[in-house]
Amino acid sequence: MAPALEILNLNAWYGESHILHDVNLSVPQGEVVTLLGRNGAGRTTTLRAILGLTGARQGSIKVNGVQAIGLPTHKIAHLGVAYCPEERGIFSSLSTEENLVLPPILATGEKGMSIGELYAMFPNLEERKHSQGTRLSGGEQQMLAVARILRTGARLLLLDEISEGLAPVIVQGLARMIRTLKTKGYTIVMVEQNFRFAAPLADRFYVMEHGQIVETFAASELDVKMPVLTQLLGV
C-alpha cells in the first residue's frame, strides 16, 4: 500500500525567499506524525506546500500514490486532503452549524462524518449550533475548524497548531479526538509547538530547522532522543 503522503526533495518559495530545502517525509496510512521545530523552521510552509498554497514548488509530493506537485489546490483536496490552518478561518457572519456544513464533500469515495457524529464528538458545538462564529470561545472555534474538515470525506488531515493558546481541558478533548480518529484509520500530520500534547499521540516525529528535516524518529525512540530534542527545541 502506498504511503498516505510521500514527500521527496521538496523545495518551496515565497516570492524570492527559499523556505524549504530538499524536505523528505513519508507518512504511512493510519499514522499520526508530528512536525516539531522552532517558530520559522518551515513546518507550516510544509503543510501549505502539500496543498500548493506557497509560491513555486519543486520536488515530489504524492498523496496516496498520486503525484500532486503540478495540481491546483482544489484537485489536491479531492485526493482526500484537508487542512486546518492555525488561523482557523471561521466565518464570523455564519452560525456554528452553517460553518460546519459549508465545505463541499470531496469526491474521494470516502464518507465523511455526519453532523450527528460530529456533535457526538464535540458536544459543545451542538449546544452552540445557532451561535455566530465570532461568539464562540477560542476552544469552540478550534473544535469547529477541525469538525468542519471531518465532514468532507478527507482521510489525510493536516493540523496546524490546534492546541495553541487553549485551556488544558480543551487540549485534553482534542487529544481524545485524535486518538479516536486514529482508531477510525485517519492519517494525521500535526504541526505542534506543544510538545506535551504531541508526544503521547504521535507514531513518528520529524524535527525541522531552517527549512530542512534534521531529525526523524519513531515514538519508541523518544526517550533516547530527548537530549537532542532539548537542544533543538528547548523542550
Secondary structure as the mmCIF struct_conf table of DSSP 4:
data_model
#
loop_
_struct_conf.conf_type_id
_struct_conf.id
_struct_conf.beg_label_comp_id
_struct_conf.beg_label_asym_id
_struct_conf.beg_label_seq_id
_struct_conf.end_label_comp_id
_struct_conf.end_label_asym_id
_struct_conf.end_label_seq_id
BEND BEND1 ALA A 4 ALA A 4
STRN STRN1 LEU A 5 TYR A 14
TURN_TY1_P TURN_TY1_P1 GLY A 15 GLU A 16
STRN STRN2 SER A 17 VAL A 27
TURN_TY1_P TURN_TY1_P2 GLN A 29 GLY A 30
STRN STRN3 VAL A 32 LEU A 36
TURN_TY1_P TURN_TY1_P3 ASN A 39 GLY A 40
BEND BEND2 ALA A 41 GLY A 42
HELX_RH_AL_P HELX_RH_AL_P1 ARG A 43 ILE A 50
TURN_TY1_P TURN_TY1_P4 LEU A 51 GLY A 52
BEND BEND3 THR A 54 GLY A 55
STRN STRN4 ARG A 57 VAL A 63
TURN_TY1_P TURN_TY1_P5 ASN A 64 GLY A 65
STRN STRN5 VAL A 66 GLN A 67
TURN_TY1_P TURN_TY1_P6 ILE A 69 GLY A 70
BEND BEND4 LEU A 71 LEU A 71
HELX_RH_AL_P HELX_RH_AL_P2 THR A 73 ALA A 77
TURN_TY1_P TURN_TY1_P7 HIS A 78 GLY A 80
STRN STRN6 VAL A 81 CYS A 84
TURN_TY1_P TURN_TY1_P8 GLU A 86 GLU A 87
TURN_TY1_P TURN_TY1_P9 SER A 92 SER A 93
BEND BEND5 LEU A 94 LEU A 94
STRN STRN7 SER A 95 SER A 95
HELX_RH_AL_P HELX_RH_AL_P3 THR A 96 VAL A 101
BEND BEND6 PRO A 103 PRO A 103
HELX_LH_PP_P HELX_LH_PP_P1 PRO A 104 LEU A 106
BEND BEND7 ALA A 107 GLY A 109
HELX_LH_PP_P HELX_LH_PP_P2 GLU A 110 SER A 114
HELX_RH_AL_P HELX_RH_AL_P4 ILE A 115 MET A 121
HELX_RH_AL_P HELX_RH_AL_P5 PRO A 123 GLU A 127
TURN_TY1_P TURN_TY1_P10 ARG A 128 HIS A 130
BEND BEND8 SER A 131 SER A 131
STRN STRN8 GLN A 132 GLN A 132
HELX_RH_3T_P HELX_RH_3T_P1 GLY A 133 ARG A 135
BEND BEND9 LEU A 136 LEU A 136
HELX_RH_AL_P HELX_RH_AL_P6 GLY A 138 LEU A 150
TURN_TY1_P TURN_TY1_P11 ARG A 151 GLY A 153
STRN STRN9 LEU A 156 ASP A 160
BEND BEND10 GLU A 161 GLU A 161
TURN_TY1_P TURN_TY1_P12 ILE A 162 GLY A 165
HELX_RH_AL_P HELX_RH_AL_P7 PRO A 168 THR A 183
TURN_TY1_P TURN_TY1_P13 LYS A 184 GLY A 185
STRN STRN10 THR A 187 VAL A 191
BEND BEND11 GLN A 193 GLN A 193
HELX_RH_AL_P HELX_RH_AL_P8 PHE A 195 ALA A 198
TURN_TY1_P TURN_TY1_P14 ALA A 199 LEU A 201
BEND BEND12 ASP A 203 ASP A 203
STRN STRN11 ARG A 204 GLU A 209
TURN_TY1_P TURN_TY1_P15 HIS A 210 GLY A 211
STRN STRN12 GLN A 212 ALA A 218
HELX_RH_3T_P HELX_RH_3T_P2 ALA A 219 GLU A 221
HELX_RH_AL_P HELX_RH_AL_P9 LEU A 222 LEU A 233
#
